[in-house]
Amino acid sequence: LGYGFFGLLQFKIIIPYIIGQNLWDDMEHSETVIRSADNGAIVKHTVIVRPGNMYPVSEAATFSEQWRKEGGENENLEYIFVGAEDFPPGIWIGRRALAAAICDLIEDTSHDGVAVSVFQQR
C-alpha cells in the first residue's frame, strides 16, 4: 500500500469510512484464497487486475445508457500493463480501455498468475 500521506489517508479515512473494514478484509481474503498454494490450478490461470483511476468520472447512473456512451466512439482504447508493485506510468484509464484490457486477458495468458496494474496508454 501507499506510503506517507496517502498511506495514512488510506488506512485512517478511505478504508474505515468509505470502503469499510469488512469489505477491505474480504478483498484481502479473496486474494489470499486465489493465491494460496492449495489453489495452484486456479493461480496459474488468474490475473488480479488493479486499474488506475477511471475516467471520465460519471454523473450518470451506473450501467445506464448515458453511462455506457460516455467517452465517445473515438476514445483511446490503448492500455498498458505494469507489475502491481512497479511505479505507475500514469493515473487514469477510461472504462472502455479497462474493459478492453480485461477482455484481452481472456486470450492473452502472458500475465497469468500475477497481479498487474493497468493504465491508459497515451
N, C-alpha and C positions, 0 to 999 in steps of 0.2 A: 504494500500500500504506500501511499504518498508519505513524504517526509515534511517536516517543518509545519508551516501554517496550514497547508492543505490536509496533511495527516491529522492535525488537531481538529480542523473543521469537519473532516470525515467522521472521526470517532466520537466527537462531542456533540455534533449537530446533525449531520446528514444521516448517520446510521440510527441514532436513537429517536429522532424526531420526524424524519422524512421516510426513510426506508423501513425502519422498525427493526429492533434487535432480532425478533423471531424470524423475519424474512431473511435477514443477513445471515443468521445461523443456518437457515435452511439452504441458502445458496452455497455456503461453505460445505455443508453436509453433502449436497448433491455432487459437488466437485470431488470431494473425498471418495464418495461411492464410485463415481466414474473412474477415478484414477487408482482405485485400490488394486492390489496385486491379485485379489480374487476375481477381478473382472478383466483379466488380461485380454480376452477376446473382444471386450467392449472398448477398452482403451485403445487398442490398435486401430479402431475404425471410428474414433470420435475426435472431433476438433472442438475445443472450447473457444468461442469467438467473443472477443471483448471489443465492441465498437467504440469509437470516439464519440464526441457529442453529435447528435443528429441535427441536420439542417435540411430544410428550413424548419424553424420552430413553428408549430402549427397551432392556430386558434380553433381550427375545425374539430369536430368530434372525431375521435379515432375510428378509422375504417369507414367513415362517411365518404360519399362520392367526391366531395370537395377535398377531403384529406388525401384521397388516392391520387388526385390530379395535380396536387401541389408539386412544384419542381419543374413542371413542364416537360414537353417531349424532347427538348434539346438539352436536358440535364446531362451533365458529365457522369457516366456510369463507370468510369475507371476507378480502380481502388488499388490499395497496396496493403499487403500483409506484413507485419513485423512481429518478431517474438514478443510475447506478452511482457517480458522483462526488459526489452530494448527501449531506447529513447524514442518517444513518439515523433514521427515526421510531420505531424500536423495536429489539428484539433477537431476538425469537422468531417462528417460523412453524410451524404444525402441518404434518405430512406431507400430510394431506388438503387443506389450504388451498393448499399448494405445488403439489400435483398439479392442483387446480382452476385455479390461475393458469396453469400451463404448458398445460393443455388449452385454456383460453380464448384463449391466444395463437395457437392454430391459426386461429381466425377473426378475432380482433382484430389488425389489422395496424398499429395506431397506434404500436407500439414497434418495428416492423421496422427493421433497420439500426442498432440501438443496443444498448448493454448496459444492463440495468436490475437494480436490487436489488428483492427482494420481501420484504415483511414482513406479519405478521398485522395485520389491521385490528381495532382494539379498539372 
